[in-house]
Amino acid sequence: MVLRRLVPPLLHPLRVSGILSWLSLALCLGCASPALAQAIPAVGAENEYADVIAQIGGPYVQVRAIESNPNTDPHSFEASPAVARELAEARLVVRNGLGYDDWARKILAANPMRERRVIVVQDLLGLPRNTPNPHLWYRPETMPKVAQAVAQALAQLDPAHAAYFAARVKDFDRSLQPWFQAIAQFKARYKGTPVAVTEPVADYLLEAAGCRIETPWALQAAIMNGTDPAPQDVSYQNRLLDRHQVKVFLYNQQVTDPLTRSFLDRARQHGIPVVGVYETMPEGYHYQTWMLAETKALMAAVAQGRSTTVLH
């Protein structure tokens, strides 16, 4: 596999596949300019955070994404020695928190670096440890704060380019507007839309869009954590689908099992449009285009009855 360097959206789309060993920026580009040779090594524990680091840091960062495979379950991720080395060498790290990437916390604690800056998104948002839904990147307010924190950290590590980082934050904020507008349009037209889900991957987005999530939280949490759900919760979800009491069924496209596939089959049997949502940013997207695509898929399901199981 080839690891491609992350760059701002106007230059090249993010394409990172799997958990890969580090390559130097010089090897990625074929040669190294003086500016790139001094690029700050940075890591996003999840590839959506790596993408934002790249958008803010541009040529002044050398970014690696650890969890970047959209065909695996991030909850079951186990860090390899190569991943540990990548984190140990990083001067800037962004990780999610809320237990989602505790492997990163442990590795960083075992490999302290005085000049390293670590941004924990949970702390950035002021969320307690017992916050039940860890999928923070689906919250519209999350990434503007992450981008600002990244710019501040990079300015501390590379003061000479602080103005560049600040300008990139403004560009990033502007680039989020189509997504925010899509959310507002959906909420204005379809507020209160009842939906069913397998787990809370996109719950924050659904809540921002004014949807009413009918699936019991206990069922969502059990599926997310890989535990056995209560039979009454499974029965309740089946009734929602059998009686057509929801307008859309959303499922974690990356993690399916016999139970979630049975829900998916039921939704299709009853003509309920389905939308596959991702925990890990799919290949070919940047964070803002990914979120916009997910929101448009939700709109198409409600407005046109159209299913979107895979983002292309």
N, C-alpha and C positions, 0 to 999 in steps of 0.2 A: 504493500500500500504506500501511497505517496502522501505526505503531509503537506498541505498547502498553507501558506502563510495567510493569516486573517488580515483583511484590509478594509477600509471604509467602503460603504455601499456603492459609491460612484466609481470605484476602481475595479472591484471583482467580487462576486458573491462568495459567501462563506461556504467552504466545502471541506469538512473534516469528517473522516470516517473511522470509527473504532478508537481504541485506546492505543495510541502510537508512540513510539520512541521519539525523542527530540531530535530534530535536525537543525543545523545552524541556519540562520537567515541567509547567509551567503550561499549555502547549498540550494536553498529554495529559489533564490533569484539568479544563481549562476555566477554572481560576483558580489562583492561587498563594498559599498561606498563608506566613507568615514562616518556619515550620519547613522547608517544602518548598523555599522559595526558596534555602535554604542547603544543600540536599542535596548530598552529595559525588558528583561525577561519577565513575563507575566503569565499567569494561569487563571483560567476560569474553570472552576470545578465542574460546571455544566456549560455546554457550548453556547447557550444563549447569553451567559455572562461573558464568556470569552469574546463573543461577537461585539458586545457593547464596549469592552476594553479596546478592541481593535478599531472600532469606529471613533472612539475618543482619542486614542493614542496615535493612530495613523502610522507613519514610518518610524516613529520614535519608540514603538513597542514591538516586542517579539512574543506573540501570544500563542499559548497552547490551550486546547480544550481537552479535558479529561473525559467526561461523560458526553459522548457525541454520537453514539450509535442509536438511531431511531428504531432499531429492530430488537432492542433489548430492554429489560426492565431496570431502570435506574435504582430502584429500591434494593435490588439484589447485587449491586455493584461491589466488587472487591478489588482493592488497590493492589497493583503489582509492585515489585521493587523498582521497575522503570518509572512508574507513576510517582513513587516516593522520591526518587531522584529529581524528577521534574519539579515537584513542589518544593523540595529542599533548596533548589537553585533559584527559585522565583523571588523577585523583589516586590512584586505585586500579586496578590491572590484575591479573587472574589469567589466566595462560596455562599451557598444558600442559608445554611443553618436549619434549625428546627429538626435536627436529627437526620435530615435528608442526605447529608454528606459528612457524617461524623468521622469517616475515614480520613478526610482532609484535615479536620481539626486535630486528630491524633498525630498525624504525620508532621504537621507544622509544629505542634508542641514538642515533638521529639527532635526537631531540627530548627532551633531558634536562630534568627538572624536579626540583628539590631536594626538594620535599615529596611527590613521588609515591612510593607504595608499590607494588612489583611482587612478586607471589607467583608463583614458578615451581614448579609441582607436582612436577616431576622433582626439584628440589632439596629441596623440602619432605619428600619421601619418601626422600631420600638415595640416589637412583639414578644410576648412572654414565651417561655420554653414550651408551655402546654398548648400553644396554638395548634388546633387540630389539622389544619390543611397546610401542608408545606409547599404547595405549588405557587410560590409567590410571584413568579414571572407573569402569571395571568392577571395580576392586579394592575389596572392601568396606572396607578400611582407609583409602582415599584421602580421601573427602569429610569424615569427621569431622576429619581434620587440616586440610583446606582451610577448613572452617567456623571452626575455632579460629584459624587464621592470619588469616582475614578479620576476625574479631572484634578481634584484637589490632591489626591495621592500622587499622581504623576507629576504635578507641579512641585511637590516636595522633593521628589526623586530627581527631577529634571527641571529646575527653575528657569532655565534659559528658554524653555518652550511653553511656559505657563499660558501665555496669550493664545498660543495655538490650541491648547487643550480646552481653554474656555470657549473659544470660537466653535470648536467641534461640538461642545455641549449644546450651544444654541442651534447648530445645524441638526443635531439629533432630536432636540425638542420639537423643532419644526417638522421633522420627518415623521413624528408620531401623530400629527394632526389628522391625517386621513383615517387612522384607526380610531382615534377619539370621536371623530365625526360619524363614523360608521356605528359605533356604540350608541351615540346619541340618537341617530336616526332609527335604529332598531328599537330603542327604549320608547321613543315618541310614538312609534307605530304599533308596537307589539308588547308593551309593558304588561306583565302578568301572565305571559305565555307559560303554560305548564310544560315542564320537560322532565325526562327521566335520564339517569346517568348510571354508569357502572361504578365509578369512583370519582373523587372530587378533583380530578385533574384540571378541568376548566371551570370549576364552580365560581371562582372569583370573577371571571369574565361574564358568566351567566348572571351573577348577581348584579354586576355593573350594568348589564343590558336590561335589567328589570325582569328577568325570567323568574318563574316560581319552580324551584327544584322539588319535585314530589318524591323522589327516592329517599327512603329513610337514611338518615346519616349513619346509623349503625351498619347498614348494608354497605354503604360506600366505604366506610372505614375498614370493615372486614375484608372486602375485596382488595383495597389498597394495601393492607398489611398482610395479606395472604393467610388469613384465618378463616375458620368456618363461620359463615353467616347464620343468623337465627332463621329457622324454617319459616317463621311468620313474616320475616322481612322479605324473604324470597317470594313468598306467596303474595305479599302486598305488591311487590314490583311486577309480578306476573299479571295481577289484576289491572294495574295501571295500563299495561300494554294490551291485554285481552279486551278491555272495555274502551280502548282508545281514549283514555283520560289524559294523555299527553300529546303534544304536537310534534315533539322531536325526541329521539333517543340518541344520546351521546355516549360514546364508549371510548375507553383508552385503546387507541389503535395499536399501541406497542405491546400491550399485555392482554392476552385473551386466554381463557380456559373453558372447560365445558360449561360452567355456569354462565359466564358472560356471553359465550357463543349461543347459549339457549335463549338469553334475552335478545340478542341480536336477531336470531331466527324468528322469534316471536314478533318483534317489531316489524320485520319485513313481511311476515305472514299477514299482519293486520294493516299493512299499508302505511306504517308510520315511518317518515323519513329518518335516516340515521346519519350521524356525523361522527367521523373518527377524529379524535383529538390526540395530540402528541404531548408527551412529557419532555422529549428532547427535540430541539429544533431540527426540522427535516433539512436534508441537503438541498442547496440551491436557494435558501432563504436567508434573509437577515431578520433580526428580531422583529422589527416593525412590519415587514412584509408578511412574516409568519402570522403575527397576531391579526393583521388585517384579513389575511386569507381565512383564518379560523372564523372570524366574525362574519365574513361574507358567506361562508358555508352555512352558518347558523341562519342568516337572513334567507338564503336560498331554500333552506329546509322549511322555514315557516311560511315564506311568501309564495313559493312555487312548489312545495312538496318534493324538492329535489334532494337526493342523498349525496353526501360527499364522504366517502370512506377513506380516500387517500388524497393527500395534497400533492399536486404535480408541480 
